[in-house]
Amino acid sequence: MPATESAQDRVVIYEEEGGDPSLDLLTVTNEHGRTRVRAVGDPAQAVDLAVRLVAEGADFIELCGSFGAVWHARVARAVGARARVGAIYYGFESLTTIAAYKERFGAGETLTDVFLVVHQGADPERHRVRHEKPSGGPVTIVAVPDAKAAVEVVAELRSGLALIEVYGAPGPEVAEAVIEEVGAQVPVGLAAYGRR
């Protein structure tokens, strides 16, 4: 069984200017477990937050693509064998578009992001949060139960979409469906894990 299928308590951590690591921005809780999304204002905060959340029972931590391999490794070391730590990475089909996103972000352009959080039994209409990033542009976080729902959400939000990240998926199938929907015109990242 893929590691992510057994998760009972997953936390997604992303970086956002002014992010408050003590607040759950989105929570999905049902018979399949709990998934929460939190923001940190600085990558270093992710280490302490992950350690604290694992001590509280989180068994999976997933980091936004902005953290990269360095912070992925640091968080994984800090957590040790007590939980799995993954991070968003981009496949070859997204390299050009993620480089363009980074350049646009660095230039201060207002960008629209979508985080798709796979959680069995989630309701994408009810389990959805949208807010304006302090640096400008909306981020929409949507919990989806499967690839079909992920594609429907992306089709709905597609206008002006600059970035898509897929969390909580037990394999590449959700990202595959989303990449096919956007025709590789928007970077799509997927959480990947190191060895346990």
For each residue, the residues with C-beta under 8 A, 3 or more apart:
1: 5 6
2: 5 170 171
3: 6 7 60 84 193 196
4: 7 10 60 84 86 168 169 170 191
5: 1 2 170
6: 1 3 59
7: 3 4 10 33 35 59 60 168
8: 33 34 57 59
9: 33 34 57 58 59 60
10: 4 7 33 34 35 36 58 59 60 61 62 119 167 168
11: 35 36 37 38 50 53 58 60 61 62
12: 35 36 37 38 62 63 64 115 117 167 168
13: 21 37 38 39 40 46 49 50 61 62 63 64 67
14: 19 37 38 39 40 63 64 66 115 165
15: 19 39 40 41 42 43 46 64 66 67
16: 19 39 40 41 133 134 135 139
17: 41 133 134 135
18: 41 134
19: 14 15 16 38 39 40 41 45
20: 23 39 41
21: 13 38 39 40 41 45 46 48 49
22: 38
23: 20 38 39
24: 27 36 37 38
25: 37 38 39 129 131 141
26: 35 36 37 117 127 128 129 141 143
27: 24 34 35 36 37
28: 34 35 36 117 119 122 127 143
29: 33 34 35
30: 33 119 120 121 122
31: 121
32: 119 120 121
33: 7 8 9 10 29 30 119
34: 8 9 10 27 28 29
35: 7 10 11 12 26 27 28 29 117 119 122 143 168
36: 10 11 12 24 26 27 28
37: 11 12 13 14 24 25 26 27 115 117 129 141
38: 11 12 13 14 19 21 22 23 24 25 49
39: 13 14 15 16 19 20 21 23 25
40: 13 14 15 16 19 21 43 45 46 49
41: 15 16 17 18 19 20 21 45
42: 15 45
43: 15 40 46 66 67 71
44: 47 48
45: 19 21 40 41 42 48 49
46: 13 15 21 40 43 49 50 63 67 71 75
47: 44 50 51 71 74 75 78
48: 21 44 45 51 52
49: 13 21 38 40 45 46 52 53
50: 11 13 46 47 53 54 58 61 75 78 79 83 85
51: 47 48 54 55 78 79
52: 48 49 55 56
53: 11 49 50 56 57 58 61
54: 50 51 57 58 59 61 79 82 83
55: 51 52
56: 52 53
57: 8 9 53 54
58: 9 10 11 50 53 54 61 83
59: 6 7 8 9 10 54 83 84
60: 3 4 7 9 10 11 83 84 85 86 168
61: 10 11 13 50 53 54 58 75 79 83 84 85 86
62: 10 11 12 13 85 86 87 88 167 168 191
63: 12 13 14 46 67 71 72 75 85 86 87 88
64: 12 13 14 15 67 87 88 115 165
65: 68 87 88 89 90 98 165 189
66: 14 15 43
67: 13 15 43 46 63 64 70 71 72 75 87 88
68: 65 71 72 87
69: 72 73 87
70: 67 73 74
71: 43 46 47 63 67 68 74 75 87
72: 63 67 68 69 75 76 85 86 87 194
73: 69 70 76 77 194
74: 47 70 71 77 78
75: 46 47 50 61 63 67 71 72 78 79 85
76: 72 73 79 85 194
77: 73 74 80
78: 47 50 51 74 75
79: 50 51 54 61 75 76 82 83 85
80: 77
81: 196
82: 54 79
83: 50 54 58 59 60 61 79
84: 3 4 59 60 61 193 196
85: 50 60 61 62 63 72 75 76 79 193 194
86: 4 60 61 62 63 72 191 192 193 194
87: 62 63 64 65 67 68 69 71 72 191 192
88: 62 63 64 65 67 165 166 167 189 190 191 192
89: 65 189 190 191 192
90: 65 94 95 98 187 188 189
91: 94 95 175 179 188 190
92: 95
93: 179 184 188
94: 90 91 97 98 179 184 187 188 189
95: 90 91 92 98 99
96: 99 100
97: 94 100 101 184 185 186 187
98: 65 90 94 95 101 102 163 187 189
99: 95 96 102 103
100: 96 97 103 104
101: 97 98 104 105 111 162 163 187
102: 98 99 105 106
103: 99 100 106 107
104: 100 101 107 109 111 162
105: 101 102 108 109 111
106: 102 103
107: 103 104
108: 105 135 136
109: 104 105
110: 136 137
111: 101 104 105 136 137 162 163
112: 137 138 139 140 157 160 161 162 163
113: 133 137 138 139 140 162 163 164 165
114: 139 140 141 142 153 154 157 161 163 164 165
115: 12 14 37 64 139 140 141 142 164 165 167
116: 142 144 150 153 154 164 165 166 167 174 178
117: 12 26 28 35 37 122 127 141 142 143 144 167 168
118: 122 143 144 145 146 150 166 167 168 169 170 174
119: 10 28 30 32 33 35 122 127 143 144 145 168
120: 30 32 145
121: 30 31 32 145
122: 28 30 35 117 118 119 127 143 144 145 149
123: 126 127 143 145
124: 127 128 142 143 144 145 149 152 153
125: 128
126: 123
127: 26 28 117 119 122 123 124 142 143
128: 26 124 125 140 141 142 143
129: 25 26 37 140 141
130: 138 139 140 141
131: 25 138 139
132: 136 137 138
133: 16 17 113 136 137 138 139
134: 16 17 18
135: 16 17 108
136: 108 110 111 132 133
137: 110 111 112 113 132 133 162
138: 112 113 130 131 132 133
139: 16 112 113 114 115 130 131 133
140: 112 113 114 115 128 129 130 157
141: 25 26 37 114 115 117 128 129 130
142: 114 115 116 117 124 127 128 153
143: 26 28 35 117 118 119 122 123 124 127 128
144: 116 117 118 119 122 124 149 150 153 174
145: 118 119 120 121 122 123 124 149
146: 118 149 150 174
147: 150 151 173 174 176 177 178
148: 151 152 177
149: 122 124 144 145 146 152 153
150: 116 118 144 146 147 153 154 166 174 177 178
151: 147 148 154 155 177 178 181
152: 124 148 149 155 156
153: 114 116 124 142 144 149 150 156 157
154: 114 116 150 151 157 158 161 164 178 181 182
155: 151 152 158 181
156: 152 153
157: 112 114 140 153 154 161
158: 154 155 161 181 182 186
159:
160: 112
161: 112 114 154 157 158 164 182 186
162: 101 104 111 112 113 137 186
163: 98 101 111 112 113 114 186 187 189
164: 113 114 115 116 154 161 178 182 186 187 188 189
165: 14 64 65 88 113 114 115 116 188 189 190 191
166: 88 116 118 150 169 174 175 178 188 189 190 191
167: 10 12 62 88 115 116 117 118 191
168: 4 7 10 12 35 60 62 117 118 119 191
169: 4 118 166 172 173 174 175 190 191
170: 2 4 5 118
171: 2 174
172: 169 175 176 190
173: 147 169 176 177
174: 116 118 144 146 147 150 166 169 171 177 178 190
175: 91 166 169 172 178 179 188 189 190
176: 147 172 173 179 180
177: 147 148 150 151 173 174 180 181
178: 116 147 150 151 154 164 166 174 175 181 182 188
179: 91 93 94 175 176 182 184 188
180: 176 177 183
181: 151 154 155 158 177 178
182: 154 158 161 164 178 179 185 186 188
183: 180
184: 93 94 97 179 188
185: 97 182
186: 97 158 161 162 163 164 182
187: 90 94 97 98 101 163 164
188: 90 91 93 94 164 165 166 175 178 179 182 184
189: 65 88 89 90 94 98 163 164 165 166 175
190: 88 89 91 165 166 169 172 174 175
191: 4 62 86 87 88 89 165 166 167 168 169
192: 86 87 88 89
193: 3 84 85 86 196
194: 72 73 76 85 86
195:
196: 3 81 84 193
